[in-house]
């Protein structure tokens, strides 16, 4: 997580929270920076589970 934080310029606490808690809100910029650092797509980074409807 520390290395990913450095490579992506995303705050370590944000990455830690993503790793240990479900995403309830997604900010595009940090997610895209992590994708760029990992050379992956957003679909490869995020697994959709549960109810996909928005209320």
LINDAJO-V913376 format. One record per backbone hydrogen bond with DSSP energy under -0.5 kcal/mol. NH is the residue of the N-H (numbers start at 1). CO is the residue of the C=O. If there is no record, write none. Layout:
# LINDAJO-V913376
nh=NH co=CO
nh=NH co=CO
This chain:
# LINDAJO-V913376
nh=5 co=1
nh=6 co=2
nh=7 co=3
nh=8 co=4
nh=9 co=5
nh=10 co=5
nh=15 co=11
nh=16 co=12
nh=17 co=13
nh=18 co=14
nh=19 co=15
nh=20 co=16
nh=21 co=17
nh=24 co=22
nh=27 co=25
nh=28 co=26
nh=31 co=27
nh=32 co=28
nh=33 co=29
nh=34 co=30
nh=35 co=31
nh=36 co=32
nh=37 co=33
nh=38 co=34
nh=39 co=35
nh=40 co=35
nh=45 co=41
nh=46 co=42
nh=48 co=46
